[in-house]
Amino acid sequence: MPPPRPRPSVVVPTFANPVRVEVEKRVRQRLNIPANQPLPPKVQTLVADAANAATGKALDLAISRDAEAAIRRVYRPAQLEGFKDKVLAARTGIDLIAQSADVDGILARRAELLFKKREALVTAGFTTQEAMEILLADLSGEG
């Protein structure tokens, strides 16, 4: 797969210019260049490029966040409908299981087996509390 192409940097002067002015002010302080003296041309280019790049990244990030928020708003109803469908299917399945004549016997047998497992853990040297924690961990892992 080819690497993703870099997005072109967008420069919005009303956004970039205040940043460029601030960066230029800091560079002047760092290099001890008075405000009435021009920056060397290469430094001016570095300042402009850095300000444009930083504001381009900030603008790109802001627009990306707006686009992601829009995606969530636009597709949220479809996600909720999918969730409702899953809940309905689960409810239908549980109702079907509950109607079975075998449910009570299955649940009773499962309880007996869990009790035997707890007893075996206690016999093996675990405390009752430890045995219960092991059973609960086993049960939560079945999800």
Residue, then its C-alpha position, 0 to 999 in steps of 0.5 A: m500500500p503506498p504511503p498516504r499523500p501529504r495534504p497540501s498546507v492551507v494558509v489563511p492570512t487572517f489566521a496566520n499573520p497574527v501568529r507570524v507577528e508573535v513569532e517574529k516578536r519572539v525571534r527578535q527578542r531571542l536574537n536581540i534585534p530591535a523592532n525598527q531593524p528588519l530581520p535578515p531575509k532568511v530569518q524572515t522566511l523561516v518565521a513566515d514558513a513556521a507561522n504558516a506551517a503551524t497555522g496550517k496544522a492548527l486549521d487542519l486539526a480544527i477542520s478534522r475535528d469538525a468533520e469527525a463531529a459531523i460524522r458522529r452527528v450524521y450517523r448517530p441515528a443509524q448506530l442507534e437503530g443498529f443498537k435497537d435491533k440488537v437489543l430486540a434480538a437479545r430480548t427475543g432470544i431471552d424470551l424464547i429461552a424463558q419459555s422453554a420447559d427445560v430452563d428451570g432444570i438447566l439453571a438448577r443443574r448449573a447451580e449444582l455444578l458451580f457449588k461443586k466447583r466451589e467445594a472442590l476449590v475449597t478442598a484444594g486449599f482455597t478459602t471460601q472467599e478465594a473460591m468465590e472470586i475464582l468462580l466469579a472470574d470464570l463466570s465473567g469470562e464467559g460473557 
